Amino acid sequence: MGAKQGAGVRWPDEEGLAYWYRRVGGRGVLQPVRRPHRLRLDDLKDIEPQKARVVRNTEQFLAGRPANNVLLTGARGTGKSSLVKALLTEYADRGLRLVEMEKADLVDLPDVLACLETRPERFIVFVDDLSFEEGEPAYKMLKSVLDGSVWAQPDNVLLYATSNRRHLMPEFFHENEGARHVGEEVHPAEAVEEKISLSERFGLWVSFYPFSQEEYLTIVAHWLRSFGAGEVEIEAARPEALQWAIERGSRSGRVAWQFARDWAGRHGLPRQDA
């Protein structure tokens, strides 16, 4: 399909399953990702409730039924961004496409949406590790696009964002000093209300939590099996896996994957694409 122009954003000549939005020569371009990070939903362990909520919302979206923009928040390395990537693997054959944007480029979000709404596919616009500091222009733009503009969000686009911050902005103790008591009710200060207002515009909040030791070891075992390790080898690797987590200061899915790669490399097992 030839190049198209949608509100200043150029649709690529070459189409793909995933796209990366960037500015080239002062113009917005959706650049196809040649090797998308292919993860399966089954690869994501010990986040079943979170996975179920996001999958249900995504399937509603793909079926043309009402669905929400999603904010995935919580502990680092627990599968927030991996879950979004796995959706593409699961649902690409049903027309799902992924567009990743950097936070700074969200000022161009209306132009991106104007381009995507002319397409037959259904898109998740994905922003990873989203957070803002005071006064960033992208904050106001995202807030307006989510629920505050006279222009409606296209039916074939949802926004999925991950963040370590529930309210997407730093919160300071002194901001609570402006809170007012009206009878038995507490009315937050205006500064607090402003910071909460963006995250509240995501219709679905999904929270992720640190893994226990056994959950971490379950994830390690899964990835070692994916490299071809046997059950005896996996059991023998447990002390090393725990020491690896202690040195990293985290028992996360990311740390489990990194340990499995290291272990597989040291033991001569084949490389995986994930």
GIZI-V287957 format. One record per residue. N is the residue number from 0. RES is the residue in one small letter. PHI is phi in radians with two decimals (none if undefined). D_LAST is the distance of its C-alpha to the last C-alpha in whole Angstrom. Layout:
n=(N N)
res=(RES RES)
phi=(PHI PHI)
d_last=(D_LAST D_LAST)
//
This chain:
n=(0 1 2 3 4 5 6 7 8 9 10 11 12 13 14 15 16 17 18 19 20 21 22 23 24 25 26 27 28 29 30 31 32 33 34 35 36 37 38 39 40 41 42 43 44 45 46 47 48 49 50 51 52 53 54 55 56 57 58 59 60 61 62 63 64 65 66 67 68 69 70 71 72 73 74 75 76 77 78 79 80 81 82 83 84 85 86 87 88 89 90 91 92 93 94 95 96 97 98 99 100 101 102 103 104 105 106 107 108 109 110 111 112 113 114 115 116 117 118 119 120 121 122 123 124 125 126 127 128 129 130 131 132 133 134 135 136 137 138 139 140 141 142 143 144 145 146 147 148 149 150 151 152 153 154 155 156 157 158 159 160 161 162 163 164 165 166 167 168 169 170 171 172 173 174 175 176 177 178 179 180 181 182 183 184 185 186 187 188 189 190 191 192 193 194 195 196 197 198 199 200 201 202 203 204 205 206 207 208 209 210 211 212 213 214 215 216 217 218 219 220 221 222 223 224 225 226 227 228 229 230 231 232 233 234 235 236 237 238 239 240 241 242 243 244 245 246 247 248 249 250 251 252 253 254 255 256 257 258 259 260 261 262 263 264 265 266 267 268 269 270 271 272 273)
res=(m g a k q g a g v r w p d e e g l a y w y r r v g g r g v l q p v r r p h r l r l d d l k d i e p q k a r v v r n t e q f l a g r p a n n v l l t g a r g t g k s s l v k a l l t e y a d r g l r l v e m e k a d l v d l p d v l a c l e t r p e r f i v f v d d l s f e e g e p a y k m l k s v l d g s v w a q p d n v l l y a t s n r r h l m p e f f h e n e g a r h v g e e v h p a e a v e e k i s l s e r f g l w v s f y p f s q e e y l t i v a h w l r s f g a g e v e i e a a r p e a l q w a i e r g s r s g r v a w q f a r d w a g r h g l p r q d a)
phi=(none -1.24 -1.15 -2.17 -2.07 -2.19 0.91 1.60 -1.83 -1.54 -1.42 -1.28 -1.14 -1.68 -1.66 -2.62 -1.58 -2.30 -2.33 -2.07 -1.47 -2.62 -1.81 -2.23 1.05 1.41 -2.12 -1.39 -2.31 -1.66 -1.67 -1.06 -1.58 -1.24 -2.26 -1.05 -1.25 -1.63 -2.09 -1.84 -1.03 -1.18 -1.31 -1.67 -1.78 1.08 -2.30 -1.04 -1.09 -1.14 -1.05 -1.09 -1.16 -1.23 -1.09 -1.05 -1.10 -1.17 -1.17 -1.05 -1.07 -1.16 -1.47 1.38 -1.66 -1.00 -2.62 -1.92 -1.15 -2.16 -2.03 -1.83 -2.25 2.36 -1.04 -1.21 1.26 -1.74 1.90 -1.10 -1.24 -1.08 -1.12 -1.13 -1.09 -1.15 -1.06 -1.12 -1.04 -1.27 -2.12 -1.03 -1.26 -1.80 1.66 -1.33 -2.29 -2.06 -2.13 -1.66 -2.21 -1.40 -0.97 -1.09 -1.48 -1.13 -1.08 -1.64 -0.97 -1.03 -1.18 -1.11 -1.12 -1.10 -1.24 -1.21 -1.20 -1.54 -1.61 -1.40 -1.31 -1.98 -2.03 -1.82 -1.50 -1.95 -2.13 -1.64 0.96 -1.43 -2.81 -2.30 -1.83 -1.01 1.46 -1.25 -1.10 -1.11 -1.07 -1.13 -1.15 -1.11 -1.05 -1.18 -1.15 -1.14 -3.03 3.13 -1.78 -1.28 -1.65 -1.33 -1.15 -1.02 -1.18 -1.75 -2.38 -2.17 -1.89 -2.05 -2.26 -1.99 -2.79 -1.45 -1.88 -1.11 -1.84 1.22 -2.36 -1.12 -2.06 -2.07 -1.00 -1.13 -1.18 -1.36 -1.17 -1.51 -1.14 -2.03 -1.81 -2.09 1.13 -1.69 -1.64 -1.92 -1.85 -1.06 -1.15 -1.06 -1.09 -1.21 -1.02 -1.11 -1.27 -1.31 -1.10 -1.25 -1.09 -1.19 -1.43 -1.44 -1.23 -2.18 -1.80 -2.22 -1.79 -2.06 -2.22 -1.04 -1.47 -1.28 -1.08 -1.19 -1.11 -1.04 -1.17 -1.10 -1.19 -0.99 -1.07 -1.04 -1.23 -1.12 -1.08 -1.11 -1.49 1.77 -1.24 -1.52 -1.13 -1.14 -1.13 -1.12 -1.11 -1.19 -1.43 -0.98 -1.06 -1.12 -1.11 -1.18 -1.12 -1.04 -1.16 -1.09 -1.16 -1.50 1.23 -2.80 -1.91 -2.02 -1.09 -1.11 -1.13 -1.08 -1.11 -1.13 -1.10 -1.06 -1.09 -1.10 -1.08 -1.10 -1.14 -1.22 -1.78 1.26 -1.52 -1.20 -1.27 -1.86 -1.43 -1.12)
d_last=(30 32 31 33 34 33 35 34 31 30 28 26 27 24 22 18 16 16 18 19 22 24 28 29 33 34 32 29 26 23 21 19 15 15 11 10 6 6 6 9 12 13 10 12 15 18 18 20 23 21 18 22 23 21 20 24 25 22 24 27 26 25 28 30 31 32 29 28 26 24 24 21 23 23 21 18 15 16 13 15 13 10 13 14 11 11 14 14 12 14 17 17 19 22 22 20 19 17 19 18 21 22 25 27 27 28 31 31 29 32 32 28 29 32 30 28 31 32 29 29 25 24 22 21 21 19 20 18 20 23 26 30 33 36 37 34 35 31 32 35 34 31 34 36 33 32 35 38 39 41 39 36 33 32 31 28 26 25 24 21 21 20 22 23 27 28 31 29 31 33 36 39 41 44 43 44 47 48 48 51 52 54 56 53 50 48 47 44 45 45 42 40 40 39 36 35 36 33 31 33 33 29 30 27 27 24 24 21 23 22 21 23 23 23 20 18 19 18 14 14 15 13 10 13 13 10 11 14 16 19 21 24 21 19 23 24 21 22 24 22 19 22 23 20 20 24 23 21 23 21 19 16 13 12 14 13 9 11 14 12 10 14 15 13 14 18 18 17 14 12 9 6 4 0)
//
